[in-house]
Amino acid sequence: MGARLRLGVNIDHVATIRNARGEGYPEPLRAAELAIAAGADGITAHLREDRRHISDADIVALSDLCRRRGRPLNLEVAVTREMLDIALAQRPHAACLVPERREEITTEGGLDVVKGRAAIAPAVRALRDAGARVSIFVEASADQIAASADVGAAVVELHTGAYCEAVRHGDVARAQNELDRLRTAAADAVGRGMEVHAGHGIDYATVREVAAIPEVAELNIGHFLIGEAIFVGLQHAIGHMRALMDAARLDAMRSDSRT
């Protein structure tokens, strides 16, 4: 519980804005530099098959930047031959396997490791052999956690979207149920020897409860921070998120010490 909760900043949607006009700006690389200056512990980027935001050139530039600045690049990729070849060529610090459908607006739910074990296991093995810390983006489900451990993933990233959506819609009962699922899954994953990350849909209103889960080592947050940056600037948005995370973790530690 004493370890500092890490913040990975996803800069995909800086590229979304750039690509809307086909210009060279705003630059994801500049966003990554600002994020690191603001206290980000790492940079996350999802190279999608349709290249709707981050490009191959962005990944090369981000890889170089993260190596120079001593920060990990967490490269999110689908379990396809093309994406694995790119990840293996770049050798990022971390590779996160995610589900992907071309018609979706954003990643919808976690990767089904139970059903996809035959393809996922060799992908994990190849990335791990190349030196990457392999994570899998999954639902907070005992079956998915067990399958992730079985295929050799070092990390699971728990999908927090359902919890965040319930909070935004004011559905208190559902939010509590989803939070309980996240807590149970996090403890289960740690018990199986895996590190736990969490992400998707997290904003200022939802970060506190997720950050207070003691087993969670890292949060990956992107869309909200990029949106908030339009109004207050990226460094301020990240700084405020960082402060909320730290306060939540400190309050949880104090609460534990009193029990």
C-alpha positions in Angstrom: 0.0 0.0 0.0 3.0 2.3 0.5 4.0 2.4 -3.2 3.2 5.5 -5.1 0.3 5.0 -7.6 1.6 5.6 -11.1 -0.1 7.6 -13.8 0.1 6.7 -17.5 -1.2 9.4 -19.8 -2.8 8.3 -23.1 -2.2 10.8 -25.8 -4.2 9.2 -28.6 -6.8 11.9 -28.9 -4.2 14.6 -29.5 -3.7 12.6 -32.7 -7.5 12.5 -33.3 -7.6 16.3 -33.4 -4.6 16.4 -35.7 -6.0 13.9 -38.1 -9.4 15.8 -38.3 -7.8 18.3 -40.6 -5.0 16.2 -41.9 -2.4 18.7 -40.5 0.8 18.1 -38.6 -0.5 19.6 -35.4 -1.3 19.3 -32.6 1.7 16.9 -32.2 1.3 13.8 -30.0 5.0 14.0 -29.3 4.7 17.5 -27.8 1.7 16.3 -25.7 3.9 13.4 -24.4 6.7 15.9 -23.5 4.2 18.1 -21.6 2.7 15.1 -19.8 6.1 13.9 -18.6 6.9 17.4 -17.4 3.5 17.5 -15.5 4.3 14.3 -13.6 3.2 11.5 -15.9 5.0 8.2 -15.0 4.6 6.9 -18.5 3.0 7.4 -21.9 0.3 5.2 -23.4 -0.6 5.1 -27.0 -3.0 2.7 -29.0 -1.9 2.0 -32.5 -5.2 0.9 -34.1 -5.4 -1.2 -37.3 -7.2 1.6 -39.1 -4.7 4.3 -37.8 -7.6 6.6 -36.8 -5.4 8.5 -34.4 -1.9 7.4 -33.5 0.3 6.6 -36.6 3.3 4.3 -37.1 5.5 7.4 -37.2 4.1 8.6 -33.9 5.1 5.3 -32.3 8.6 5.6 -33.5 8.9 9.1 -32.2 7.2 8.3 -28.9 9.5 5.3 -28.4 12.6 7.5 -28.9 11.2 10.2 -26.5 10.4 7.8 -23.7 13.8 6.1 -23.9 15.5 9.5 -23.8 13.4 10.7 -20.9 13.5 7.5 -18.9 9.8 6.9 -19.0 8.0 3.7 -20.2 6.0 3.7 -23.3 2.9 1.5 -23.0 1.9 0.4 -26.5 -1.7 -0.8 -26.8 -2.2 -3.3 -29.7 -4.7 -5.7 -31.0 -3.8 -9.4 -31.2 -3.0 -9.4 -34.9 0.2 -10.4 -36.8 0.7 -6.8 -38.0 0.3 -5.2 -34.6 2.6 -7.8 -32.9 5.3 -7.3 -35.6 5.2 -3.5 -34.9 5.4 -4.0 -31.2 8.3 -6.5 -31.5 10.2 -4.1 -33.8 9.8 -1.2 -31.4 10.4 -3.2 -28.2 8.4 -0.9 -25.9 8.8 -1.1 -22.2 5.2 -2.4 -22.0 2.7 -3.9 -24.5 -1.0 -4.0 -23.6 -3.2 -6.4 -25.6 -6.6 -5.0 -26.2 -9.7 -5.9 -28.1 -10.4 -4.0 -31.3 -13.3 -3.7 -33.7 -13.1 -1.3 -36.6 -16.8 -0.1 -36.1 -16.4 0.8 -32.5 -15.9 4.4 -31.3 -13.5 3.4 -28.6 -12.4 0.2 -27.0 -15.6 -1.5 -25.7 -14.9 -3.9 -22.8 -12.0 -6.1 -22.1 -10.2 -8.7 -24.2 -11.8 -12.2 -23.9 -8.8 -14.2 -22.9 -10.9 -17.3 -22.1 -12.1 -17.6 -25.7 -9.0 -16.2 -27.3 -6.4 -18.1 -25.4 -5.1 -20.0 -28.5 -4.1 -16.7 -30.1 -3.3 -14.7 -27.0 -0.9 -17.1 -25.4 1.7 -17.1 -28.2 1.4 -13.3 -28.5 2.2 -12.9 -24.8 5.1 -15.3 -25.1 6.6 -13.5 -28.1 6.3 -10.0 -26.5 7.7 -11.3 -23.2 10.6 -12.9 -25.0 11.3 -9.6 -26.6 11.6 -7.9 -23.2 8.2 -6.2 -23.0 6.1 -6.2 -19.8 2.9 -7.7 -21.1 -0.5 -6.6 -19.9 -4.0 -7.6 -20.9 -7.0 -5.3 -20.8 -9.8 -7.3 -19.2 -13.1 -7.1 -17.5 -13.1 -7.5 -13.7 -14.0 -11.2 -13.9 -12.5 -14.1 -12.1 -12.4 -16.2 -15.3 -10.6 -13.5 -17.3 -8.1 -12.9 -14.4 -7.3 -16.6 -14.2 -7.0 -17.0 -18.0 -4.6 -13.9 -18.1 -2.4 -15.6 -15.5 -2.5 -18.8 -17.3 -1.2 -17.3 -20.6 1.7 -15.7 -18.8 0.7 -12.0 -18.6 2.7 -10.0 -16.0 -0.1 -7.4 -15.7 -3.8 -7.1 -16.0 -5.4 -3.7 -16.7 -9.0 -3.7 -15.3 -11.7 -2.1 -17.5 -13.2 0.7 -15.3 -15.7 1.9 -18.0 -18.8 0.3 -16.4 -18.0 1.9 -13.0 -17.4 5.3 -14.5 -20.5 5.2 -16.6 -22.6 4.3 -13.5 -21.2 7.2 -11.5 -21.9 9.6 -14.4 -25.5 8.4 -14.7 -26.0 8.7 -10.9 -26.7 4.9 -10.6 -25.4 4.5 -7.0 -26.2 0.8 -6.7 -24.6 -0.2 -10.0 -21.6 2.0 -9.3 -21.1 0.2 -5.9 -21.5 -3.2 -7.5 -18.9 -2.4 -10.3 -16.5 -1.0 -7.7 -16.8 -4.2 -5.6 -16.1 -6.2 -8.8 -13.0 -4.1 -9.4 -11.8 -4.6 -5.8 -12.3 -8.3 -5.9 -10.6 -8.7 -9.3 -7.6 -6.6 -8.2 -7.1 -8.7 -5.1 -7.5 -11.9 -7.2 -4.9 -10.8 -9.7 -2.3 -9.9 -7.1 -2.9 -13.2 -5.4 -2.0 -14.8 -8.8 1.3 -12.9 -8.9 0.2 -10.2 -11.4 0.5 -6.4 -11.2 -2.8 -4.6 -11.5 -3.5 -1.5 -13.6 -6.9 0.2 -14.3 -8.3 2.5 -16.9 -11.1 3.6 -19.2 -13.5 6.4 -18.6 -11.8 7.8 -15.5 -12.3 11.4 -14.7 -12.0 13.7 -11.7 -15.3 12.4 -10.3 -14.4 8.7 -10.6 -10.6 8.6 -9.9 -10.8 8.7 -6.2 -12.4 5.3 -5.5 -10.3 3.5 -8.1 -7.1 5.1 -6.9 -8.0 3.9 -3.3 -7.9 0.2 -4.3 -4.7 -0.8 -2.7 -3.7 -3.5 -5.2 -3.9 -1.1 -8.2 -0.3 0.0 -9.1 -1.1 2.2 -12.2 -3.9 4.2 -13.8 -4.0 4.9 -17.5 -6.1 7.9 -18.3 -6.4 9.7 -21.7 -9.6 11.0 -23.2 -10.8 13.0 -20.2 -7.4 14.6 -19.7 -7.1 15.7 -23.4 -10.6 17.1 -23.2 -10.0 18.9 -20.0 -6.8 20.3 -21.5 -8.8 22.3 -24.0 -10.0 24.5 -21.1 -7.2 24.5 -18.5 -4.1 23.2 -20.4 -2.6 19.7 -20.3 -0.1 20.2 -17.5 -2.8 21.6 -15.2 -5.3 18.8 -16.1 -2.6 16.2 -15.4 -1.4 17.9 -12.2 -4.9 18.0 -10.8 -5.5 14.3 -11.6 -2.2 13.5 -10.0 -3.1 15.4 -6.9 -6.5 13.6 -6.7 -4.8 10.2 -7.1 -2.2 10.9 -4.4 -4.9 12.2 -2.0 -7.0 9.2 -2.5 -4.2 6.8 -1.9 -3.0 8.7 1.2 -6.5 8.7 2.7 -6.8 5.0 2.1 -3.5 4.4 3.8 -4.6 6.4 6.8 -7.9 4.6 7.0 -6.0 1.2 6.9 -3.7 2.3 9.7 -6.7 3.1 11.9 -8.3 -0.3 11.5 
